[in-house]
Amino acid sequence: MANKNSNEYTSNQITVLEGLEPVRKRPGMYIGGTGLEGLHHLVWELVDNGIDEALAGYATEVTVKMLADGGITVIDNGRGIPTDIHPKTGKSTVETVLTVLHAGGKFGDGGYKVSGGLHGVGSSVVNALSNKLIVRIYKEGKIHEQEYQKGAPKSDLKVVGKTDKRGTEITFYPDDTIFPAINFSYDQILDRLRHAAYLTKGIRTTLISEEKAKRFSFYFEGGIQSYVKHLNANRDSVDEDIFYVDKTVNEVQVEISLQYTDAYVETIKSFANNVLNPDGGTHLTGFRSALTRVINDYARKQGLIKDKEENLSGDDTREGLTAIILVKLPDPQFEGQTKNKLGNPEVRGYVEQVMNEYFTYYLEEHPAVGRKIVNKGLLAARARKAARAARENILRKGILDGASLPGKLADCSNKDPKDSEIFLVEGDSAGGSAKTGRDSKSQAILPLRGKVLNVERARLDKMLANNEIISLIKGLGVGIQDSFDIKGLRYDRIIIMTDADVDGSHIATLLMTFFFRYMAPVIEGGHLYLAKPPLFELVKPGRKSSIYIYDEDDLGKIINEAIERRTKAGDKIVETDELYKQAGFIEQKRYKGLGEMDGDQLFDTTMDPEKRVLIKVEVEDAEKADAIFNKLMGTEVELRKNFIQTHAKFVKDLDI
């Protein structure tokens, strides 16, 4: 008989986690997860501590060393963590900072006016999640050192030598029982240090890799002006001049830089205390509001917009805009521990005030630039109206409302998106084979005729006049731009399936450009894939089965292994230039087009979930991806030529 008290809720069921136990028990609450992003978050926390010293005016250098044994060392030349005994804990301040959550100089007691670190938990979180951590403090001519294991000190803080340096040096080794993979990315850390140097004028950031024997440093006197120039390096700017303002309002420093280009998309990055806020926040809202107001007021004052004409919309004024918004404030309020969005309501007003005053001055002092900006907005407005008319027209016809699917779409019978996938197939021939061979229950086929529109060079009005783009939008069910809603996605996997030749690669790139520019949440949600069809088929004698090979290097390996096996078995081998015959095959086929395969072959090699090879499309660095798409698909031929020449030596399976 069950105990009637078995469901009682008593104090015995309450677990009390002390010290750093909460961090080890629930690391995701502090660093967002234990994947590679969370792993790198440990580095960011220590780097941010060094940057905070620079923001306070005490440090000029922050260095990250990637050690050959897998550890990371972060060094700054700031004041160094205090080494004296902390009055509340009775331990050294160094030990207190590294073992007590929310112990640090970021709580308004004079340590830092502004900071980007995790509200005083950064260093202790890194310590808690490390197998081993060694801290060295260079202060007042002495080197102080202490070692920790899984967050617990192995000894007291002690003096181990003399020095003329100052600052803090922390070396840590992430706990492999918490992080499933410990693979630090050189490129990711390099990008972070580049951004830190852009956002903090006068600081030098350095990355050293012992394994790669590399050393790279960044120093930008121009700060965020240099950042804007870097982002626009592959674009034609409306004017060479870059707007910049740096003003403090009620202890909040507002720093803004912007420049317009001929692009059709906006690139706006907002930061609070040097921390990127990908979801924006009050500083971004204030910037957008002021930008639209100032441009409209200027346009009307100059007679560029008539009294009876409507104002430019926010989207119109931001087309082609590259902007960096950086605010530094004593008490940032972020939504969530990972600081994706700034919440301080007063910051909106401060940013609006600065933009209203100083961007107005800028336009009045640069009338030629002002006219170009307004004219670009007017062109965007006309395109927006044309796109709206086109959208309303196709909505009237029921094209984008989901009621009618594209005529050439061979849909799957399963209506649950989680169990459905769609193949975007190059051409009707391959589309026919795919329709014949597919699993009609879970696999839909959408053939796309010819080259898809290059959306990098086209506004929405042109896109909505393109049949292939319309078919794609209809088939996926998510809408476009204002009407985009990822919840409407009809398939869990969208698989781009093109020929293994130059044209196929071009079409795949055009499609990826479309998704990156107009359906980014599809990529972010992990829904976009590239199918990898076989390059070769080795046909066996006397049977239908073949060996399909997906990589050029694998072909020679498989043939050589087969020859070796035949030789060991004593088979008679006839020497011939055609190595595949020596290996015992009767034919070697090189596939260039999916249409060369019948339905069964295409399913077996490229579509069968049990056998196929899929490449997941992910964006590790949106900034780099933006630059690459601009180079490959933009209007600058010279940039594309240089990119191709630079990367030509890395190309495999070249179709010539």
N, C-alpha and C positions, 0 to 999 in steps of 0.2 A: 504494500500500500504506500502510495506516495506521501512524503512528508508535507503536511499542509503549509509548513513555513518555508518550503524550498524556493518560493519566488519572492521572499521578503528581501527588501533592499536595506542592508545594514552597513555600518561603518567598516565591517570586515571586507566589503567589496570595493572600498575606495582605495585606489593606489596613489600613494604620494611619491612623486618623482623629485629628487633633490639634486641640487647642483646642476650639472650638465646632463643628467639623465634624460630630461625631456627632449633634448636635442638628438641624442642617440636613439631614443625611442621613436620620435616622430621628426626625422630630418626634413621631410617635405614641408613642414610648417615654417622652417627657417630658411631653406635654400631652394624651395620650389620642387624638389624631387631628387632622386639619387641617380638619374641618368647623366649624360655628358654635360647637359646644361647646368645641373646642380653641382657637378664636379668642378666646372669652371667658375661657378659662383664663389667657391672658396678663394680662388685667386683674386676675383673682383673685390671681395671684402677687404683683403689685405692691401690691394692696390688703392682702393678708395681711402683707406686710412692714411696712406702716404699722400694722396691728393689732398685730403683734408688738411694735412700739415702745410701743403703748398698754398691752399686757399687762405689759410690763416697767416701766411706770409713767412713761414719758418723753413720750408723745404724748397729746394730747387731741382731735385732729381728723385725719380722713382725708377728702380730697376727690378726686373723680373728675370731670374735665372731658372731655366729648365735643366735640372740636373740629370746626368747620365743614368743615375740609379732610380729615376722616376720621381724624385722629389721636386719641390718648387721652393725657391727662395725669393722673398720680396724684401727689398731694401729701400729705405728712404733716408735722406740726410736732414731730417727734421730735428725736433728737440729731444726725441727719445722718450719712451714711456717712463714715467717717474719710477725710481727704484726704492724710494723710502717706504717705511711701513705705513700702511693705510690705517687711519684711526678707527674705522668701523669694523674692519675684518681682522686686524691684528697681523695681517700678512703683508708681504711686499705688494706695492701697487701693481707691479708687473703680474704677479700671481693672481691678484684680484681681477685685473682686466681679462686674464686668460681663463679664469675658472668660474667667474660669477656673471650670470646673464644680466644685461642692463647695467653693467659697470663700465663707465668710460667717461671721456671728457665731452660728451655731446648732450648733456642734460641741463644746459643753461647756467652752469656754475663757473663760467669763464674759460673753459677749456677750448671751445670752438664757438665762434659766432655762427658759422655755417658749416655743414658737413654733409657728405654723401653716404657715409657708412650706415650700417643697419641699426641706427638708434642705439649704439653701444653694445650690440650683441655680436658684431662681426668676428672679432678675434677669438672670442670664447667659443663661437660656433665652429670656426675652423679647427680649434684645439679639440673640441669634443668629437669631431668627425675624422680625426687623424690617428693613425697608428702611432705616429711619433711626431713630436714638434719640438724644435729647438729655437729658443728666443735669445737674441744677443742685443744688448743695449749699449750703445757707445755714448757715454755721457761723462762730462767733467773729468776727462782724461782716463777713464776706466772702462774696461769691457766687462759687463755683467752678463752672466749666462745661466740659463735654466732649461732643463729638458722635461718633457711631458710624454706620457703614454696613454692613449685613449682618453685624453682630457685631464688625467691625474698627474700631479708633479712627481718626478722621480727623486728630486732633491730640492733643497732650498736655492734661492737665487744667490749666486756667489760671484765674486770678482775673479776673472781668469787672466787678466792682462791689462796693459796700458795702451792708450790710443790717443791720437790727435783728431780722430774723426768724431762725428756725432750722428745720432739717428737710431733707427730701429731695424733689425734684421730678423726675419722669421723664416725658418725652413720647416716645411711640413710634408708628411707622407700620408695621403688619404687612406682611410681604413678600408681594406679590400673586403671586409665582411659587410660593409654598408654600401659601397659603390661596386656594382657588378663589373664595370669596366673602368680601368684607370688609364685613360689615353688622353693626355693633354694635347690640344691642337696648337701648334706653333702659329698658324695663320690667325686663329681666333684670338689668341693672346696679343699678337702683333696689332690686329685691328683695334682691340680695346685700348692699347697703349697709344696708338695713333690718335684715337678720338680724345683720350685724356689730354694729350698735348695740344690738340686743337682748342679744347674747351678751357684750358688754363694757360693763359698767356705767360710766357717766360719760364715754363717748366720743361725740363728735358726728361723724356721717358725712354727707357732702354730695355730691349729684350735680348737675352743671351741664351743660346741653346748649346749645351756641351756636346750633345750627340751629333747635331748638325754642324758644329763648329761655326755657328753664325752669331753675328752681333749686329743689331740694328737700333738706331736711335732716332727720336723725333724731337723737333724743336720748332715751334711756329710763333714768330713774333706777332703775327697778325691775328692770332687766335681764331675766332669763328669767321672772320673775313677770309682767312686762308682756307677754312673748312668749306665755305660756300664756293670759293674758287676751285677747290678740289672736286666737289660734287658736279660742277659745271664744266669740268675739263673736256668732256667729250660732246659738249653741246654748243650751239651758237647762241651767244648771249645777246639780248636786246641792246645792251650797252656795256662797255667794258667797266664802267663805274659800278662799285658795289656799295649799297647803302649800309651804314653801320651806326649804331647808337649804343652808348653805355651810360646809363643814368641810375642813380639810387633814389628811391622813393620810400620814406619811412623804414629805413634799414633793409629794404629789399632792393638788391641790385638787379636791374633789368638790362640785358645785353641782347641786341637783335642785329642780325645781318641778313640781307636779302638781295637777290638779283633775278631778273627775268630772262628766260631763254625762249627758243622757238619750239620747245617741246609742247605736247598736248596734255601732259600730266604734271601734277604738282609734287614737289619734294620738300616737305616741311618736317623738321626734327625739333622736338621740344625737350628741354632738359631742365631739371631742378637740382641745384647743387652738383652739377656735372653728371647727374644720373639720367640716362635716357628714359623718357616716359612715353613708351610706344602707343599708349592709349590717350595721350595728350593730357588734358586737364584744364584748370582755370587759366593758366598762362596762354595756352593755345586758343582757348575761346576768346580771351581778350584780344589777342593778336588778330585773329580772323575778323572779329567785329570791327576793330579799328581800321584794318586794311581796307575793307569794303567801303566803310564810311568815308575815309580820306580820299580814296580814288574817285568815288562818285561826286564828292564835294568839289574836288579839283576839276573833274570833267565838266561839271555844270558851270563852274566859275570861268573856265576857259571856252565855254560854248561848244564843247565836243559832244555833249549830250543836250539836246534841246528840251525846252520846258515840258513839252507834251510826251516826250519819250520816257520810257521806264528806266529805272536805275539798273546798273549792272548787278547781277547776282554775285554771291560769294564765290561760286564756282567759276564765274566769268573772270573775276579779278584774280583768281589764283591759278588760272591755266598757265603753265610754263614757269611758275614761281618756284624758286629754290630759296628756302629760308631756314635759319637757325634761330631758335628762341632759347635763351639761357637765363634763368632766374636763380639768384642766390639769396636764400632767406634763412633766418635763425631757426625757425621751427616748422619745417615742411610737414604737411599732412598728406600722406599717400594712401591711396586705396589699395590695401593689401601689402603684405610684407615685401613683395618683390618690386614695389614702387612703379607700377605700370602707369598710374594716373595721379596727377597732383590735385589735391582737393582744397587748398587754401582759398577761400572765397575772395579775400582782399587782393590777391595777386591779379585777378582779372582786371580790376580797376586800375592797378598800377601799370600793367602792361598797356592797357588802352590809353592811359594818360600819356605815357612815353611815346607810343606810336602816333597818336593824334597830333602831338606837338611836333615831333621831330621828322616824321615822314611827310607831314605837310610842308615843313621847311624844305625838305629834300626835293620834293616835286616842284616847288616854286623856284628853287635855285637851279634846278636841272630841267628846264621846260621841254627840251628835246626828248629827254628820257621819259618825262611825264606823258608826253603825247604818244610815244611808242607804247607805253604801258596801257594807256586808255584804248588806243587803237587795237591792241592785241585783245583786250577785254571785249571790245565791240565785235571783233571777228568771232570770238568765242561765243558771244551772245547770239549772233546770227546762226552759228552752227548749232547752238543749243536749241534755238527755236525750230531750225530745220529738223533736228533729231526728234524734238517733241512732236512735230507734225508727222514725221515718218513713223514714230512709235504709235501715235494715235491712229494713224491710218492702218497700220498692221494689227493694232488691237481691235479696230472695228471689224477687220477681216478674221479675227480670231486666231491670228498667227502666233501670238506670244502668250495667250491665256491658258495654254495647257489643254484646251478642249480638243484641239486637233494637233496630232504629231506630224512631223515631216513625212511626206509620202514615201521617201526612199528609206526611211528608218524601218528596219526589221526588228521590232521590239521583242522582248522576252515575255513569256507568259507569267512569270513571277512578278507580282506587284510590290513586294517588300524590297525597298532599296538595299537593305543589308545583305540580301541574297542575290543581288543583281549587279551586272557589270555591262558596260557599253564599250565596244571597240570602234574607234574612229579610224576608218580604213581609207587608205589612199587609192582612189580610182574605183570604177565600176567592176573591173575585172577581178581585182582582189576582193572587192566587196561581195561579188558573186560566190567566190570560193569560200569566203568566211561565212556567208549565209548558209551554204550547203553543209559545211562541216561543223558548225557551232552546236552547242547545247542550247536548244531553243528555250528551255525552261529558265535559264539564268543569264544567257548571253544575248545582248542586243547588238546589232550591227548598223552603223551609220557610215555609208560610203561618202567621201568628200571628193568632188570632181576638181581636178587641177590644183593650182597653188591657192592656198587660203589667203585672204586679204592680209597684207602686212599692216597690223593695227598700230605699229610704232609710228607710221606715217599717215594715219587717218583718224579723223574725229568720228564721233558716234554717228553722225548723220550719214557718213559714207558706209560705216559698218552696217547700218540698218538697211542699206540698199544692196547689200551683198547676200546672195542666196545661200551660200555655204555658211556664213556667219549666222544667218537667221535660222537655218536648219539646226545648227549647233545649239543655239540658245533655246530653241523650241524643244529639242530632244532632251536636253539636260534638265529643263524645268525650273531653273533658278532665276530667270529674268536677267536684266542687265542694268548696270549703274543704279539709278534711283529705285528701280523696281527689283533689284537683286536681293534674293533671300535664299541663303544656303539651305534652309529647312525644306525648300522645294526640290532639292536634288533627288533625282529619280534612281540614281545608281550609286552604289558605294565605291565602285572602282571605275574610273574613266581611263581607258587604255588606248594610247596612240599607237597604231600599228601601221608602219610605213615600210616601203622597200628598203633593202640594205644597200642603197646607193646614194649618190650625192643629192638627187632630187628628193629622195625619201627623207634624208637628214634635214634638207631645207624645209620641207613641209612640217616635219616634227618641230623644228625651231619656230616656224610661224605659229603653230598651235600653242607651243609653250609661251610665246610672247603674248598671245591672246589671253591665256589663263593668268599669267603673271600681272598683266596690266588691268584686266577687267574682271577676273574671277579669282583673285588671290586667296580667298577663304577656301576654295576648292583644293589648292595646293597645301595651305596651312592645315587643313583637316586630314591630309594624307590620302586624298582620293585620286590623285593623278599619277599615272604610270606610263612607262614606255615599254612596249613589247619588244623582245629581241628575237627576231626570226633567225633561222640557221643560215650560215654563209655557205656551207658545203654539205653535200650528201655523198657518202661512200656506199656504193651499192654492192651488196654481197651476192655471190653466185648462187643460183639455184633456189633462191627464196626471195620473198618480197621485202622482208625487213631490211632496213638500212641503218647506217650510223649517221646521225646528224651532228654537225659540228658548228659551234656558235662563235668561235674565235680563231683567227688566222694562226696563232701560235699553237693551238691545240691540234690543228691538222697535221703538221709535221710530227708532233709528239705521238699521236695515235698511229700514224703510218709506221713510224720507226719502231714502236712497241710491237706492232703486228708482224713486221719483218723479223724482229728479234725472236718472237714466239715461234714463227714458222721455221727459222733457222735452227733453234734448239730442238724442235720436234722432228727435224730431219727432212722437212718438206723440200721438194725440188723448186728452187727459185730461179726463174729466168731473168737475167739482168736486162733491164730496160730503163730508158729515161723516165718512163711513167712509173714513179715509185709506188703508186697505189696498186699497180698490178703485182709488183713484187710482194706487196703486203697481203695479196689474196683477194683484192676487190676487182670487180669487172668494170666499174665506172666511177668517175669522180665528177660530180656536178657542182658548179658554182652558181648559187642563186643570187639574182639581182632583184627580181620582182616577186612579190607575193603571189601574183597571178600565175606564175609558173607552176605553182603547186595546186593540186586538186583539193577539194574540201577536206578529205580525210587527212591528207598530209599537213595541211595548214593547221588543223585542230591538234594533231598529234605533236607537232613541233613548236607551235606558237601560242595555242589557245587553251590547251588542256591544263587545268589547274594543278594536276598532279606532276606534270613534266615541264611546263613552260618556264621561261626565264623572264621575269619582269624587273624593270628598274624603276624604283620609286623616285618621283620627282620631288625634291625638297629644296628649300631655300635656306641655306646656312647663314648667308649674309646678304640681306636685301639690298644693301648699298652696292656691293660688288655685282650682284645680279642685275641691278638697274644699269650699271655702267656697261656690262657685257651686252645686254640687249640693245642698248643705245648704239654700241659699236657695230654689232652684227646687223641690226635691222634699221638703223637710223639713216640719215641722208648723207653723212660724211663718208665718201668712198675711201679717202686716204686712211681714216681710222680703221676701217674694215680691212683694208689691204695690209696695214701694219700688224693688226691682230692675227691675220691669217699667216703672215710671214713669221711672226714670233712663235706661233704654236704649231707650225707645219711639221716640225720634227717629232712632235708627240702623236701625230695622227696614225691610227691603225686602220687596216682594211680599206685603204684608199681606192676609190673606184675610178680607174683611168682607162 
